[in-house]
Amino acid sequence: MNRRDFLKRTAAGTSLMAVSGIEAQAAKRKVKKVETRLPAEGYLREPAREIPVVASADVVVVGGGPAGFAAAIGAARQGSSVVLLERHNHLGGLWTGGLVLPVLNTRGAGPDGSWTKVVCGISDDVCGRLFGMGMCINEMNPMVDPEACKYVLDEMCREAGVKTIFFSTAADVVMSGSSIEAVVIECKSGRLAVRGRMVVDCTGDGDVMAWSGVGFREIKYHIGLLARMGNADRINTQAEGFRAQDVGGATPIPGVTMLHMRGEEEQDGLDVLNLTRLQQKFRRQIWERVQNIKSKPGYEKVFLLETAPQLGVRVTRALDAVHTVTLEESMTRTVFPDVIGMSGASDPIPYRGGVVKGVDRPVWQIPYRALLPRGCDNLLVAGRCFGFEEGLAWDAREIGTCFVTGQAAGTAAALAAAGRCSAAEVDVEKLQGELRRQKVTLAV
Ligand SMILES: Cc1cc2nc3c(=O)[nH]c(=O)nc-3n(C[C@H](O)[C@H](O)[C@H](O)COP(=O)(O)OP(=O)(O)OC[C@H]3O[C@@H](n4cnc5c(N)ncnc54)[C@H](O)[C@@H]3O)c2cc1C
């Protein structure tokens, strides 16, 4: 090789390198970086893969808690094909898996101040069945048995034709313009895709809305862990030295009680290291609490039946919805033209410089716009991550309220799928008519 050839080659090589370097940088820029709140030691490039589409439906519901279950049933009742994706092996979310057994917020102060029931619909269907089986107690705030509840939720999905897929964690979405083309799941069968004309995010944490690029706010809230104790009916009150201990609240199974825990305040429920820390700490605390009760005279036979399979994460993300429901609106009985359901409220709350007692809290309306994200055409959000402000977080996430937003989101998704329109284009009057037919209370 002479000097001229050498120079030619190296010049070409340099420019080739330069070009490929630019391309590589451009390609790098196009690759979406996965965001994490954990400290990253560096980044790895995952090779592109083709993933199998294993199911398609008119409506794909992600998360099988009270909201997701109600969304799936609501959509199926409209004649939609429905796939319900759940990462655990049971439906009910925190209600069953978190051992959060009492359904709150079904009632509140009506216009005349009297205690009025406003959560009906699918919530009544489930609790009615459980009452009939002797697996639900308390008319006011129904308290269920978790195993009976899981069984009933499975049965109702089977009867409605909902295709439930357990053991599947939604891990991402594939977008097509401003619509979700498919939900990507990770499971023992691999990394798979599920196509839906409409998608309802009922993950509680708003995982799907976060991946689909719509706006949301993060809220730090208290996290706890619930448990059940056995043999509470075998406490010997006649034992020498007996003193009454707190053994938790009664459940439908005689002798089995529910141990509540508020837990730690202002926690990040999206940080798995933090979640692991809390899980281990709370499990230890519950074990020691029950051992302590057991050591007292007359309590020798009590035992820890189980700690909840799901950690008690209350709130993490809330949708930046077309309309964010405020505490003020809930306290002043704001009437919405696009109301899709009502919620009760049961806890005392600081308001306008004072504290309003639980029994004086008004029932409140929820507008369709609070389930509607901005910027994603085929997504609706329900459950403990719909569009509410932080001041209303205590009430907006209770199980009764989750049933209401779930049922409305599922019904709306079915109407959108059938009408080939976006979530925002759903005929709200028609939606309201369908919800009334399903015994949902829209006004009192
Ligand atoms: C400690 C504690 C005490 C509470 N006490 C009460 C009470 O007494 N009464 C009351 O009414 N409410 C109570 N609540 C609130 C209530 O339990 C929840 O807010 C309610 O269950 C929320 O319902 P949801 O369907 O929105 O979400 P969840 O119940 O959280 O259900 C979400 C479901 O989605 C699944 N999921 C999540 N992410 C994914 C994913 N990426 N892919 C697939 N599946 C996913 C989860 O496994 C879960 O099954 C309490 C909550 C806590 C934490």
The ligand as a MOL file (V3000), in Angstrom:
LIG
                    3D

  0  0  0     0  0            999 V3000
M  V30 BEGIN CTAB
M  V30 COUNTS 53 58 0 0 0
M  V30 BEGIN ATOM
M  V30 1 C -53.4120 -1.0420 54.7530 0
M  V30 2 C -54.6430 -0.6430 53.9910 0
M  V30 3 C -55.8570 -0.5730 54.6240 0
M  V30 4 C -57.0020 -0.2330 53.9100 0
M  V30 5 N -58.2230 -0.2500 54.5300 0
M  V30 6 C -59.3420 -0.1490 53.7840 0
M  V30 7 C -60.6310 -0.4560 54.3540 0
M  V30 8 O -60.7480 -0.8040 55.5260 0
M  V30 9 N -61.7260 -0.3710 53.5410 0
M  V30 10 C -61.6310 0.0360 52.2230 0
M  V30 11 O -62.6540 0.1260 51.5550 0
M  V30 12 N -60.4250 0.3140 51.6570 0
M  V30 13 C -59.2940 0.1970 52.4050 0
M  V30 14 N -58.0750 0.3950 51.8210 0
M  V30 15 C -57.9950 0.8450 50.4050 0
M  V30 16 C -58.3090 -0.2650 49.3930 0
M  V30 17 O -57.9380 -1.5200 49.8850 0
M  V30 18 C -57.5910 -0.0650 48.0570 0
M  V30 19 O -57.4420 1.2760 47.7560 0
M  V30 20 C -58.3740 -0.7470 46.9420 0
M  V30 21 O -58.2690 -2.1360 47.1160 0
M  V30 22 C -57.8370 -0.3260 45.5910 0
M  V30 23 O -58.4440 -1.0820 44.5770 0
M  V30 24 P -57.8050 -1.1040 43.1260 0
M  V30 25 O -58.5410 -2.1080 42.3550 0
M  V30 26 O -57.6920 0.2790 42.6210 0
M  V30 27 O -56.2860 -1.5640 43.3840 0
M  V30 28 P -55.7000 -2.8470 44.1130 0
M  V30 29 O -56.6320 -3.3820 45.1300 0
M  V30 30 O -54.3360 -2.4570 44.5390 0
M  V30 31 O -55.6220 -3.9080 42.9300 0
M  V30 32 C -54.7140 -3.7420 41.8700 0
M  V30 33 C -54.4450 -5.1070 41.2640 0
M  V30 34 O -53.6160 -4.9330 40.1350 0
M  V30 35 C -52.5630 -5.8760 40.1660 0
M  V30 36 N -51.4290 -5.2620 39.4570 0
M  V30 37 C -50.7150 -4.1860 39.8370 0
M  V30 38 N -49.7840 -3.8950 38.9300 0
M  V30 39 C -49.9100 -4.8110 37.9460 0
M  V30 40 C -49.2160 -5.0340 36.7300 0
M  V30 41 N -48.2280 -4.2230 36.3340 0
M  V30 42 N -49.5940 -6.0810 35.9570 0
M  V30 43 C -50.6010 -6.9160 36.3610 0
M  V30 44 N -51.2890 -6.7510 37.5060 0
M  V30 45 C -50.9490 -5.6980 38.2930 0
M  V30 46 C -52.2940 -6.1100 41.6310 0
M  V30 47 O -51.6760 -7.3680 41.8220 0
M  V30 48 C -53.6990 -6.0350 42.2130 0
M  V30 49 O -54.3190 -7.2950 42.2290 0
M  V30 50 C -56.9010 0.0780 52.5190 0
M  V30 51 C -55.6740 0.0140 51.8830 0
M  V30 52 C -54.5580 -0.3480 52.5990 0
M  V30 53 C -53.2680 -0.4500 51.8790 0
M  V30 END ATOM
M  V30 BEGIN BOND
M  V30 1 1 1 2
M  V30 2 1 2 3
M  V30 3 2 2 52
M  V30 4 2 3 4
M  V30 5 1 4 5
M  V30 6 1 4 50
M  V30 7 2 5 6
M  V30 8 1 6 7
M  V30 9 1 6 13
M  V30 10 2 7 8
M  V30 11 1 7 9
M  V30 12 1 9 10
M  V30 13 2 10 11
M  V30 14 1 10 12
M  V30 15 2 12 13
M  V30 16 1 13 14
M  V30 17 1 14 15
M  V30 18 1 14 50
M  V30 19 1 15 16
M  V30 20 1 16 17
M  V30 21 1 16 18
M  V30 22 1 18 19
M  V30 23 1 18 20
M  V30 24 1 20 21
M  V30 25 1 20 22
M  V30 26 1 22 23
M  V30 27 1 23 24
M  V30 28 2 24 25
M  V30 29 1 24 26
M  V30 30 1 24 27
M  V30 31 1 27 28
M  V30 32 2 28 29
M  V30 33 1 28 30
M  V30 34 1 28 31
M  V30 35 1 31 32
M  V30 36 1 32 33
M  V30 37 1 33 34
M  V30 38 1 33 48
M  V30 39 1 34 35
M  V30 40 1 35 36
M  V30 41 1 35 46
M  V30 42 1 36 37
M  V30 43 1 36 45
M  V30 44 2 37 38
M  V30 45 1 38 39
M  V30 46 1 39 40
M  V30 47 2 39 45
M  V30 48 1 40 41
M  V30 49 2 40 42
M  V30 50 1 42 43
M  V30 51 2 43 44
M  V30 52 1 44 45
M  V30 53 1 46 47
M  V30 54 1 46 48
M  V30 55 1 48 49
M  V30 56 2 50 51
M  V30 57 1 51 52
M  V30 58 1 52 53
M  V30 END BOND
M  V30 END CTAB
M  END
